[in-house]
Structures are given as C-alpha cells and as structure tokens.
Amino acid sequence: MPAAVTSITRFDAAVLLRRIAVAAVVAMAACGPLGLLFDVPLPALWLRAATVGLAGVLAFSILERWPRRLPKRVARWALQVGGVALAVPFTTLSIYLFSTEVGAPPFWAVPERLSGVALLTMAGLLLGPWTAVAALVRQKDALARHQALAFDLERSELARQALDARLKLMQAQVAPHFLFNTLANVQALVDVGSPQAPAVLRSLTAYLRAAVPQLHDGGDTLGQEVRLVEAYLALMHMRMPDRLRYSLHVDASLESILCPAMTLLTLVENAVRHGIDPAEEGGSIDIGIERRGTRCLIRVADSGVGFSQSGLPGTGLATLRERLALTFGGDAQLRLMARQPQGVCAEVEFPALESMP
Amino acid sequence: MNHPTALIADDEPLLRDALARQLAQAWPELRVVAQARNGREAIEQFEAMAPDICFLDVHMPGISGVEAASRIGRRAHLVFVTAHDQYAVQAFAQGALDYLVKPVEMARLADTVSRLQERRAAALPVTQTDALLRQLAAQLGRAAPPRPLSWIYAQVGQALRLIPADQIDYLRSDTKYTAVAWRDNGQPAEALVRTPLKELLAQLDGDHFVQVHRAVAVNLRAVSHITRGSETATIHLKHRAESLPVSRTFVHQFRQM
C-alpha cells in the first residue's frame, strides 16, 4: 500500500477518495441498525451518516498535515483521533440545525429528532474514532512494509557492492616473479632485435590488463577469458618453448556468455605452475570449452607432475570456488581429478548465461 | 693464465642465451662451456666439464639451483640468478653469496665479473658456502609458511579427487586410512584418504576441525546442534542424517556451547 505512505509526505487525491469511500461504506453499515430506530427513509439516513463520516475524514486528513509542527507532548495520531471524535457531534448538530425547515421548532424541542441526534452522535462516536485508529494502524503497517522493502533493496544492493569489491580483490595479483621473469625474456628478445618481440609485448600488455585489478575494465565474458589465456600461454610458451605444449578448443557460440573474471586463467596458471613447471620435461595442457545442454563445461587437462609431487593446489583454486559460488550460487561446480598415467584434470561447469552487453 | 670457463643453468632458453651474450660483453675471455636446463643437468654438466664458475638459476624444475649448488659445493665459484622474488633477494642480501637479479643489468653484471676476476687473480679459495647454502635453502623453504590444507587428496570410487576441506562434514578413522564424509556438489559422499586420522587432522585448519572421539573428527561448520548427555554428547549434522558421538575425553570442548 505505498499510496498510504506517500500521502504522509504529499497530498494524494487517490488516498482522500479512498478515505471518503471507506467513510461512505462505514456509514452504510451503520445505517443497518440505525434504520430500525429511525422512521426516516434509508437514503436520507445514509446521507446524514455519510455526511458525518465525511466530516470525520476531513478532520482526519486536515489534522494529518496541520498544524505542521506539533508540540512534543501532543502525538499526531491522538490529535487525529480526537479531531474525528469532535467532528462527529459537531457535524450531527449542524445537520439537524440546517435541515430544520423554516418555521419548524428547533430539533431539541422535537423528541424524535433529539433522539436522532443522540443516536447518530453515538454511532459516529463509536465508529468514527475506531475507523480512524484502524486507518492509522494500516498506514503504519504500510510504512513499515515499505521501509522493510527499502531496507531489503538497500541490503541486497550493499551485498552486491561488497561482492563486487571482493571480486576485484580476489582477482589474481600479478606475482613479481612472473612479471620480472617475463620482462627478462622480453628484454632478451629486444636485445637481439627478434621479430617476436612486438607480439610478445602485446601478449604481456593483454595479460596485465586483465590480471591487474586496477586495469581490468569489467565485463566478464568467456571470450575475454579465452583472449587472456591465449596471451598467458603465448608468454609461457616463449619462456619454455621446449617444455610447454598446449591446445585450445572453444565452442565459438559460448564466447559471449558470462564467465567470472580469472576463471579460466586460474585453471591454466595452476596447470602451468603445479603441473608443467615442476616437470623437467614439461608437458602439455589441453583446454576444451563446450556446451552441455544449457551449461558450459570447461576442461583443463595437463600431463604434468600431478598433485602428489607438487603438493596441493594453493589459494588460487579455493578462491575460484568462492568466486563461482558468488556468481552462480550453488549452480557451479569445480572438480579436480588425477589423470593416468600422470597429470591433473580440472573441470568447471556452470550455467551458460548470455552476458549483458 | 688459462681462459676461465663457465656453466649457465636456467630452464628458460632465452634467458640462458641472454646471459651468455651479456657475459661475452662483460668478460670477453670467459668461455661458456656448458648450458643446463635444470639442476640435474647442471650437476651432470659440471661433473663433465668442471667449469670454474657456475651461474645457477634458483628456480628450476626438479632439482633447484640451490640444491645443485650444494652438490657442486666448493669446486666452483657460484653465482645465483633469481627473478625478483622478495624472499630470495632477502635471503641473498643477508648472505655473502653472489647473486644477480633478472632481468640482469649490465652494470650489476660488471660488478659481479670484477669480483670474480679479483678472486681468481688472488687465487682465493672459493667462499665457504655450505652453511650459507643450508641457510638459504631453509629460508627459501620457509618463504611459504605451511598453511592448513584447503584441499585433501582422496580416493572416490575409482577416481582420485581433490576434496575442498570446507565441504567435509566429518572424518572417521579406519585403521591406516581415514574415511572422509563430504558433500560432492551438495550430495553426501564418502572418500578414502591414505593418511591416519591423527596425521590428517594435524594438517587441517584447527579452527574448523576438532576431534570429538578417538576415531572421529568433525568440521564445526557442518554441525547443526549438539545434545548433551551426562558425560558425553551427540553431534547432529546439518547435511546428514547420522549423528556423531562425543566421547568423555573430548566433551570439554563443548562446555561453553
């Protein structure tokens, strides 16, 4: 019922109309028992009761805004209920005063009319303030609901922001070891005027752009991940041309789907660092990305030394699991398996959702 | 004076070639007689060629540069080459070992070369390195302090899997093995680890994994509630129907709960 809330801050015709309608209905309900005691035709009686109700609505609505500042001791709700209670006898008396035909005796001189005033006042005093209190309670409820909703929205917004911040933090830090080793290689290529140098520099730039959180320009699609991994593998292949072989098979229709930053890179870096690099003869990394129904399956299989020799995976994979959970809830899986005769296969599976442009 | 000879060991071919080129410039008389791709080859080449000076990359697959150095011992002048790794650089800066930081700068290389030339000219014995190398190996080993395991390596049916520690509900001792009750994508699953419970528990995060019975350890994050008996207690789990016994020896851990 947001309308009830907005009426607190600005005048709202719809609210006033609804209040009038409620007053009319209450008046009609009151006319049932009253009609048994009055010998006035029902429509006329209802008109009188509705007038009383309307006056109550007016008192209620006016006191809702006026006076603008109340002394501390006076609660506005009490003022409104009191106003309604006062409006009832006042209006009833006015009706009977003004409806008295010219020349007729005043109403207090006619017993039937006097009891009419009393009955109408009683009914009004019974129903008016109660209706006012009910309206106030409903208003408070609606306000509370509205605020709860606003809080919820704010909370989820804050949660999302916190999550974004975490994601940014969780993006892989470029290890100085990797960076300086790579730079040493680039320098070696430049020193001898190798035609490879420009391409390698481009790969390094692409890698840094993605891997350094401050340079990362958001937008996490699988296509971007694949570009990043291609850059990383090109760099690593330059560094260990005799020890690293790799292949990459990507279903091109998946390039535009949502994929948390660093997902693929974490798997591939892990394969290089814990599988290929510790092996004297190196090995191969085979990357396959395919659709499985409505889901995307990423497989990174290496023929490196395996877990047993290189110890267990580090924080990179634990972080990746967390990141997948943050992005897809429980709908993403990360599995790690030993390969025969040696090596590790890592699989990540998650829903293939088109990323928002 | 005969020509000085050198060995260069680095797993990255571009860097081996670059260092050879830089040495040719900084020390034209020096002959690079051997190149190695890892520690094992470095030792073999050293035994075969007996070079005067060994340039050893610290980080190499298999046998590292530091290990190779301790095998070569005092039979050659040693110069370590390391990429910028704060631990390695700190370790070297404290010791009297010669080292170069990649990318190798010519000025820095020239310093190293003149030091080596002086030592050769004065026929000084090679620096006593044993203690230094032990210290260095210890420091490089300590560089990464052991963290509690966030994954354990276990047999699930026919496959070897890595199980995330936070998906483990509890561990049950099974003679020499440990049975691991965990959640494979939310589904209760069992796995087997070839490590005794006590040993496995020592490697897991003590904030989360506590022993509750001679043969049982539980992941506190998987506990839904605990009912207390007079001297024992029973642990009820969030994701599993079975409950776990807490024996008298371990019940004190839940006194404050």
Interface residues (C-beta under 8 A of the other chain):
Chain A: P176 H177 L179 F180 N181 L183 A184 N185 Q187 A188 L189 D191 V192 M238 R239 M240 P241 D242 R243 D277 P278 A279 E280 G282 F307 S308 L312 P313 T315 L317 A318 R321 G330 Q333 R335 L336 M337 A338
Chain B: D11 E12 P13 L14 L15 D17 A18 R21 R37 N38 R40 H59 P61 G62 A83 H84 D85 Q86 V101 K102 P103 V104 R147 L149 S150 W151 I152 Y153 A159 L160 R161 L162 P164 N185 G186
